[in-house]
Amino acid sequence: MEIIVIGTEPPCIRSQTTFKRAKEVAQQFPRRIEVRKLVVHSEEAKKYGKVEGGYEISQVEKVDHDHEGIERLMQEIDKLTPDEKRNRSLIESKMQEIQGKLTPVTKKAEEAGYLMTPVVVVNGRVKAKGYAPDKKEIRKWVESELKQ
């Protein structure tokens, strides 16, 4: 069993969060689950489709969005991360705010056929693109794959 998280380099907060959640889920299973990161433009990442980061998509496709607001939120999350357990709900709230600000980019990515980062692949199947899934969702995908 393998979980791959495809993200940008350096990784954005959504890709970092997704990778961390995937590792935490993998540790909950007695069977070994390998969790790996792939960089967006690597040959292996290209196997899954046209993968690109949100900022790059917004530039190429000329999507108007609140880039400065997203950057500010990511900096705020970075400051909260050292005490993540205590700041969990605030971090989650800011992650949702980022997701909202990325809506125009996410829509354009879908229209143009991009897999927007973070991309989650479980056993070779793309399960998520363009958002940071929660641990419950990742766990459901792993359980489903283990049943097959």
Beta strands, then each sheet from edge to edge (+ up, - down):
strand 1: 2-7
strand 2: 34-39
strand 3: 50-52
strand 4: 114-116
strand 5: 119-122
strand 6: 125-129
sheet 1: 2+ 1+ 5- 6+
sheet 2: 3+ 4+
end
